[in-house]
Amino acid sequence: MAPLALARAVPFALLALVVLRASTWACLICFTTYTERLRICKMFAGMNSPELKRCEEVFTDAFQGLEDIEINYNERNHLHDAFTQMIHSLQELATAQGSFEVAFSDAAEKMKEVIVQLTEAQDCIPPCGLQEASRRFRCSGCYPKICNFPVDCPVRDVTVTRGNQAMFSCVVNFQLPEKELTYSWKFAEGLRTQDLSYFRDMPRAHGYVARIRPAQPKHRGTFSCLITHDQSLLARLYFFLNVTGPPPRGETELQRTFKEVLRWAPQDAEMIEPWRPSLGELLTRPEALTPINLLLLAAVAALASASATLLIR
């Protein structure tokens, strides 16, 4: 039983050793290839020299100080270029028959200086959002790492008095990309929720600021702002708007008057006819003696005179 247990334990021990070993020179693994490293040692120690194995060990040991390095994700290409330049420099030293112990130690120190000068990634800022400016690259594993926050931000409560202005600012506390940003708005009427199935689009709302004026009870509900960059969702903010207070006095009276007008339906509508004044009204009301009416009076007088003449004859 003991030999069997020992046989089972050996692979796990070897695996642990490999993992530990890989972590000590992870940056070297991420930015150089095994073929490049082996070529360097062959140039220093010779193709079949007994020193070849020791050269490889010295090479990896020299970079143990870079085992847990995390860099700004956007600086990984810069670091890759620095490692490429390092490989070229080591080849030149190997051609000149220099010492690999000294060459590897100096190369590791120079890489540390390069890493120190790289732009640092920003800290993760809770509580939400896809924070690209905080993305890092981990040499231990050669993979990117980003803040572990949800895209959905907590609901913010906004209370306004009826008739006043409600304003929402779609602003986050972490750095956003400078270009290709898009803001879109949605609304869930009457609910305080983050369930996307209740929201409808607000196509007329654009930009990072939304205003509602005057706020009315029908505007009560949750407004959601989506921040996207190049079709990638960065954050989704929520604002629950609660409209309080009675309507203003003037508004109440106006609404009451409007309702009365809508309910009013006259039964016997009066017919409006044009005014036709009599001769007596024309004589007693000077304002009625318009040029047309004076002409009519002259015509009537002439006709009466003619009629009288005919009767006398």
Kinemage of the C-alpha trace (Angstrom):
@kinemage 1
@onewidth
@group {chain A} dominant
@subgroup {mainchain}
@vectorlist {calphas} color= white
{ca met a 1} P 0.000 0.000 0.000
{ca ala a 2} L 2.793 2.381 0.890
{ca pro a 3} L 4.551 2.069 -2.515
{ca leu a 4} L 1.205 2.556 -4.271
{ca ala a 5} L 0.462 5.699 -2.269
{ca leu a 6} L 3.956 6.981 -2.984
{ca ala a 7} L 3.490 6.317 -6.706
{ca arg a 8} L 0.261 8.282 -6.674
{ca ala a 9} L 1.836 11.157 -4.770
{ca val a 10} L 4.809 11.571 -7.125
{ca pro a 11} L 2.802 12.957 -10.099
{ca phe a 12} L 1.060 15.469 -7.843
{ca ala a 13} L 4.377 16.560 -6.391
{ca leu a 14} L 5.830 16.954 -9.863
{ca leu a 15} L 2.771 18.926 -10.927
{ca ala a 16} L 3.102 21.214 -7.921
{ca leu a 17} L 6.768 21.719 -8.746
{ca val a 18} L 5.964 22.590 -12.346
{ca val a 19} L 3.277 25.073 -11.268
{ca leu a 20} L 5.591 26.646 -8.707
{ca arg a 21} L 8.388 26.789 -11.233
{ca ala a 22} L 6.151 28.350 -13.866
{ca ser a 23} L 5.012 31.055 -11.492
{ca thr a 24} L 8.569 32.122 -10.751
{ca trp a 25} L 9.344 33.017 -14.352
{ca ala a 26} L 5.862 33.669 -15.644
{ca cys a 27} L 6.640 37.018 -17.307
{ca leu a 28} L 9.468 35.364 -19.218
{ca ile a 29} L 7.077 32.646 -20.406
{ca cys a 30} L 4.381 35.156 -21.430
{ca phe a 31} L 6.615 37.282 -23.626
{ca thr a 32} L 9.245 34.852 -24.933
{ca thr a 33} L 9.100 31.350 -26.422
{ca tyr a 34} L 10.899 28.229 -25.340
{ca thr a 35} L 12.596 28.095 -28.728
{ca glu a 36} L 14.025 31.588 -28.231
{ca arg a 37} L 15.287 30.793 -24.732
{ca leu a 38} L 16.842 27.498 -25.835
{ca arg a 39} L 18.582 29.179 -28.778
{ca ile a 40} L 20.085 31.759 -26.406
{ca cys a 41} L 21.494 29.064 -24.121
{ca lys a 42} L 22.861 27.078 -27.063
{ca met a 43} L 24.643 30.192 -28.228
{ca phe a 44} L 26.109 30.775 -24.745
{ca ala a 45} L 26.925 27.177 -23.707
{ca gly a 46} L 27.181 25.295 -26.985
{ca met a 47} L 24.883 22.856 -28.766
{ca asn a 48} L 25.619 19.736 -26.680
{ca ser a 49} L 27.493 21.231 -23.765
{ca pro a 50} L 26.924 19.952 -20.214
{ca glu a 51} L 26.405 23.631 -19.318
{ca leu a 52} L 23.252 23.831 -21.475
{ca lys a 53} L 20.945 22.571 -18.742
{ca arg a 54} L 22.483 24.857 -16.146
{ca cys a 55} L 22.137 27.795 -18.555
{ca glu a 56} L 18.405 27.203 -18.816
{ca glu a 57} L 18.095 27.064 -15.011
{ca val a 58} L 20.080 30.267 -14.553
{ca phe a 59} L 17.964 31.947 -17.214
{ca thr a 60} L 14.702 31.140 -15.409
{ca asp a 61} L 16.084 31.851 -11.928
{ca ala a 62} L 17.169 35.331 -12.963
{ca phe a 63} L 13.518 36.309 -13.527
{ca gln a 64} L 12.107 35.031 -10.249
{ca gly a 65} L 11.509 38.617 -9.170
{ca leu a 66} L 8.811 38.925 -11.870
{ca glu a 67} L 6.723 36.016 -10.645
{ca asp a 68} L 3.554 37.899 -9.548
{ca ile a 69} L 3.721 40.951 -11.751
{ca glu a 70} L 0.478 42.607 -12.884
{ca ile a 71} L 0.648 45.311 -15.532
{ca asn a 72} L -1.748 47.637 -17.252
{ca tyr a 73} L -3.450 45.568 -19.957
{ca asn a 74} L -2.877 48.311 -22.512
{ca glu a 75} L 0.871 48.179 -21.815
{ca arg a 76} L 1.328 44.497 -22.656
{ca asn a 77} L 2.498 45.259 -26.200
{ca his a 78} L 5.078 47.657 -24.821
{ca leu a 79} L 6.379 44.958 -22.466
{ca his a 80} L 6.389 42.408 -25.289
{ca asp a 81} L 8.562 44.745 -27.359
{ca ala a 82} L 10.932 45.143 -24.408
{ca phe a 83} L 11.339 41.363 -24.080
{ca thr a 84} L 11.929 41.089 -27.836
{ca gln a 85} L 14.682 43.688 -27.569
{ca met a 86} L 16.122 41.759 -24.613
{ca ile a 87} L 16.344 38.570 -26.707
{ca his a 88} L 18.264 40.428 -29.408
{ca ser a 89} L 20.654 41.893 -26.836
{ca leu a 90} L 21.313 38.459 -25.311
{ca gln a 91} L 22.058 37.030 -28.738
{ca glu a 92} L 24.648 39.729 -29.294
{ca leu a 93} L 26.228 38.998 -25.900
{ca ala a 94} L 26.267 35.267 -26.644
{ca thr a 95} L 27.968 35.914 -29.966
{ca ala a 96} L 30.572 37.962 -28.119
{ca gln a 97} L 31.208 34.980 -25.797
{ca gly a 98} L 29.986 36.772 -22.707
{ca ser a 99} L 28.969 35.130 -19.415
{ca phe a 100} L 25.348 33.989 -19.359
{ca glu a 101} L 25.164 34.364 -15.561
{ca val a 102} L 25.952 38.067 -15.816
{ca ala a 103} L 23.919 38.568 -18.984
{ca phe a 104} L 20.730 37.028 -17.564
{ca ser a 105} L 21.012 38.919 -14.269
{ca asp a 106} L 21.486 42.248 -16.058
{ca ala a 107} L 18.611 41.504 -18.442
{ca ala a 108} L 16.247 40.762 -15.534
{ca glu a 109} L 17.165 44.012 -13.784
{ca lys a 110} L 16.544 46.004 -16.965
{ca met a 111} L 13.133 44.365 -17.384
{ca lys a 112} L 12.207 45.341 -13.831
{ca glu a 113} L 13.074 48.951 -14.670
{ca val a 114} L 10.916 48.790 -17.797
{ca ile a 115} L 7.962 47.424 -15.837
{ca val a 116} L 8.256 50.155 -13.203
{ca gln a 117} L 8.018 52.799 -15.937
{ca leu a 118} L 4.838 51.358 -17.459
{ca thr a 119} L 1.602 53.268 -16.967
{ca glu a 120} L -0.276 51.753 -14.065
{ca ala a 121} L -3.814 50.498 -14.401
{ca gln a 122} L -6.475 52.339 -12.431
{ca asp a 123} L -7.896 50.862 -9.266
{ca cys a 124} L -11.241 49.118 -9.353
{ca ile a 125} L -13.982 51.465 -8.174
{ca pro a 126} L -17.112 49.804 -6.759
{ca pro a 127} L -19.926 49.078 -7.058
{ca cys a 128} L -20.539 48.376 -10.739
{ca gly a 129} L -19.468 48.650 -14.354
{ca leu a 130} L -17.128 47.118 -16.893
{ca gln a 131} L -14.041 49.181 -16.072
{ca glu a 132} L -11.682 48.827 -19.022
{ca ala a 133} L -9.217 51.336 -17.569
{ca ser a 134} L -8.697 48.927 -14.643
{ca arg a 135} L -8.018 45.865 -16.786
{ca arg a 136} L -4.713 44.200 -15.933
{ca phe a 137} L -2.476 41.515 -17.397
{ca arg a 138} L -1.142 38.913 -14.981
{ca cys a 139} L 2.186 37.345 -15.753
{ca ser a 140} L 1.285 34.481 -13.446
{ca gly a 141} L -0.922 32.659 -15.912
{ca cys a 142} L -0.571 35.074 -18.852
{ca tyr a 143} L -4.209 36.174 -18.754
{ca pro a 144} L -6.145 39.457 -18.417
{ca lys a 145} L -7.897 40.365 -15.199
{ca ile a 146} L -10.737 42.845 -14.796
{ca cys a 147} L -12.764 44.156 -11.867
{ca asn a 148} L -15.320 41.624 -10.706
{ca phe a 149} L -18.316 43.968 -10.609
{ca pro a 150} L -21.789 43.574 -12.118
{ca val a 151} L -22.777 45.719 -15.069
{ca asp a 152} L -26.047 46.720 -13.344
{ca cys a 153} L -25.646 49.556 -10.848
{ca pro a 154} L -27.862 49.925 -7.748
{ca val a 155} L -31.134 51.829 -8.101
{ca arg a 156} L -30.956 55.501 -7.095
{ca asp a 157} L -34.071 57.116 -5.635
{ca val a 158} L -35.119 60.513 -6.960
{ca thr a 159} L -38.067 62.409 -5.423
{ca val a 160} L -39.558 65.562 -6.929
{ca thr a 161} L -42.680 67.589 -6.281
{ca arg a 162} L -45.345 67.442 -8.895
{ca gly a 163} L -44.898 70.148 -11.486
{ca asn a 164} L -41.157 70.544 -10.881
{ca gln a 165} L -38.274 69.287 -13.002
{ca ala a 166} L -36.725 65.820 -12.629
{ca met a 167} L -33.198 65.338 -13.948
{ca phe a 168} L -31.073 62.190 -14.243
{ca ser a 169} L -27.336 62.181 -14.982
{ca cys a 170} L -25.930 59.002 -16.486
{ca val a 171} L -22.511 59.435 -14.894
{ca val a 172} L -20.247 56.773 -13.365
{ca asn a 173} L -17.314 57.169 -11.001
{ca phe a 174} L -14.821 55.275 -13.161
{ca gln a 175} L -13.042 56.343 -16.332
{ca leu a 176} L -14.886 55.817 -19.603
{ca pro a 177} L -13.387 55.627 -23.106
{ca glu a 178} L -13.126 58.997 -24.804
{ca lys a 179} L -14.746 57.993 -28.104
{ca glu a 180} L -17.587 55.872 -29.487
{ca leu a 181} L -19.730 56.207 -26.373
{ca thr a 182} L -23.491 55.766 -26.723
{ca tyr a 183} L -26.224 56.544 -24.188
{ca ser a 184} L -29.718 55.070 -24.450
{ca trp a 185} L -32.671 55.290 -22.075
{ca lys a 186} L -35.514 52.982 -21.045
{ca phe a 187} L -38.515 53.371 -18.719
{ca ala a 188} L -40.534 50.995 -16.531
{ca glu a 189} L -43.743 52.815 -15.627
{ca gly a 190} L -44.925 52.649 -12.019
{ca leu a 191} L -42.260 50.162 -10.862
{ca arg a 192} L -39.056 50.225 -8.886
{ca thr a 193} L -37.241 47.409 -10.644
{ca gln a 194} L -34.154 46.204 -12.479
{ca asp a 195} L -36.037 43.526 -14.405
{ca leu a 196} L -35.359 44.357 -18.048
{ca ser a 197} L -38.602 42.728 -19.209
{ca tyr a 198} L -40.586 45.672 -17.775
{ca phe a 199} L -38.668 48.391 -19.617
{ca arg a 200} L -39.572 50.048 -22.897
{ca asp a 201} L -37.285 52.133 -25.080
{ca met a 202} L -37.303 55.924 -25.024
{ca pro a 203} L -36.061 56.685 -28.561
{ca arg a 204} L -36.284 60.471 -28.108
{ca ala a 205} L -33.859 60.449 -25.141
{ca his a 206} L -30.202 60.934 -26.096
{ca gly a 207} L -27.068 61.944 -24.224
{ca tyr a 208} L -26.038 61.382 -20.644
{ca val a 209} L -28.610 63.785 -19.160
{ca ala a 210} L -32.375 63.266 -19.206
{ca arg a 211} L -34.922 65.854 -18.014
{ca ile a 212} L -38.635 65.607 -17.325
{ca arg a 213} L -40.518 68.868 -16.912
{ca pro a 214} L -42.988 69.213 -15.471
{ca ala a 215} L -42.937 65.911 -13.587
{ca gln a 216} L -46.360 64.292 -13.304
{ca pro a 217} L -47.666 61.146 -11.562
{ca lys a 218} L -47.543 59.294 -14.889
{ca his a 219} L -43.744 59.686 -14.821
{ca arg a 220} L -43.418 57.648 -11.629
{ca gly a 221} L -41.261 54.591 -12.285
{ca thr a 222} L -37.724 53.459 -13.026
{ca phe a 223} L -35.586 55.096 -15.689
{ca ser a 224} L -32.581 53.144 -16.957
{ca cys a 225} L -29.539 54.509 -18.783
{ca leu a 226} L -27.288 52.200 -20.807
{ca ile a 227} L -23.688 53.194 -21.502
{ca thr a 228} L -22.131 51.325 -24.400
{ca his a 229} L -18.775 51.538 -26.117
{ca asp a 230} L -18.376 50.042 -29.580
{ca gln a 231} L -21.513 47.920 -28.947
{ca ser a 232} L -20.111 46.642 -25.639
{ca leu a 233} L -22.198 47.378 -22.535
{ca leu a 234} L -20.141 49.185 -19.890
{ca ala a 235} L -22.797 50.026 -17.290
{ca arg a 236} L -26.540 50.159 -16.759
{ca leu a 237} L -27.794 52.815 -14.312
{ca tyr a 238} L -31.239 52.946 -12.695
{ca phe a 239} L -33.196 55.914 -11.313
{ca phe a 240} L -36.508 55.458 -9.526
{ca leu a 241} L -38.584 58.621 -9.818
{ca asn a 242} L -41.238 59.271 -7.178
{ca val a 243} L -43.531 62.251 -7.843
{ca thr a 244} L -45.137 63.624 -4.668
{ca gly a 245} L -47.509 66.403 -3.638
{ca pro a 246} L -50.890 67.635 -4.925
{ca pro a 247} L -51.127 69.563 -8.194
{ca pro a 248} L -50.760 73.371 -7.980
{ca arg a 249} L -53.955 75.344 -7.181
{ca gly a 250} L -53.975 77.076 -10.550
{ca glu a 251} L -53.607 73.749 -12.300
{ca thr a 252} L -56.550 72.283 -10.338
{ca glu a 253} L -58.876 75.158 -11.232
{ca leu a 254} L -57.852 74.994 -14.871
{ca gln a 255} L -58.473 71.257 -14.996
{ca arg a 256} L -61.909 71.737 -13.368
{ca thr a 257} L -62.839 74.404 -15.905
{ca phe a 258} L -61.666 72.217 -18.756
{ca lys a 259} L -63.759 69.316 -17.521
{ca glu a 260} L -66.816 71.565 -17.271
{ca val a 261} L -66.298 72.661 -20.863
{ca leu a 262} L -66.064 69.052 -21.978
{ca arg a 263} L -69.292 68.154 -20.142
{ca trp a 264} L -71.185 71.198 -21.483
{ca ala a 265} L -73.458 70.319 -24.445
{ca pro a 266} L -76.051 73.047 -25.376
{ca gln a 267} L -79.535 71.768 -26.239
{ca asp a 268} L -80.877 74.761 -28.275
{ca ala a 269} L -78.077 76.504 -29.987
{ca glu a 270} L -78.861 80.067 -31.055
{ca met a 271} L -78.656 80.885 -34.737
{ca ile a 272} L -76.486 83.904 -35.414
{ca glu a 273} L -77.908 85.933 -38.276
{ca pro a 274} L -76.583 89.111 -39.950
{ca trp a 275} L -78.084 92.380 -38.598
{ca arg a 276} L -80.610 94.001 -40.958
{ca pro a 277} L -81.589 97.408 -39.446
{ca ser a 278} L -84.988 99.010 -40.130
{ca leu a 279} L -85.359 102.538 -41.469
{ca gly a 280} L -86.104 103.869 -38.010
{ca glu a 281} L -82.930 102.214 -36.608
{ca leu a 282} L -80.891 103.705 -39.394
{ca leu a 283} L -82.222 107.198 -38.537
{ca thr a 284} L -81.802 106.824 -34.772
{ca arg a 285} L -78.339 105.160 -34.800
{ca pro a 286} L -75.719 107.320 -36.538
{ca glu a 287} L -73.186 104.446 -36.439
{ca ala a 288} L -75.496 102.523 -38.776
{ca leu a 289} L -75.236 105.210 -41.497
{ca thr a 290} L -72.500 103.489 -43.411
{ca pro a 291} L -71.832 104.508 -47.053
{ca ile a 292} L -73.784 101.487 -48.283
{ca asn a 293} L -76.754 102.289 -46.054
{ca leu a 294} L -76.699 105.978 -47.192
{ca leu a 295} L -76.773 104.815 -50.786
{ca leu a 296} L -79.745 102.600 -50.026
{ca leu a 297} L -81.562 105.532 -48.348
{ca ala a 298} L -80.979 107.711 -51.403
{ca ala a 299} L -82.332 104.992 -53.663
{ca val a 300} L -85.423 104.548 -51.477
{ca ala a 301} L -86.025 108.312 -51.435
{ca ala a 302} L -85.737 108.515 -55.224
{ca leu a 303} L -88.108 105.586 -55.658
{ca ala a 304} L -90.636 107.143 -53.265
{ca ser a 305} L -90.438 110.464 -55.100
{ca ala a 306} L -91.042 108.758 -58.464
{ca ser a 307} L -93.971 106.810 -57.052
{ca ala a 308} L -95.565 109.973 -55.659
{ca thr a 309} L -95.228 111.728 -59.024
{ca leu a 310} L -96.968 108.885 -60.820
{ca leu a 311} L -99.835 108.875 -58.318
{ca ile a 312} L -100.413 112.608 -58.651
{ca arg a 313} L -100.630 112.332 -62.406
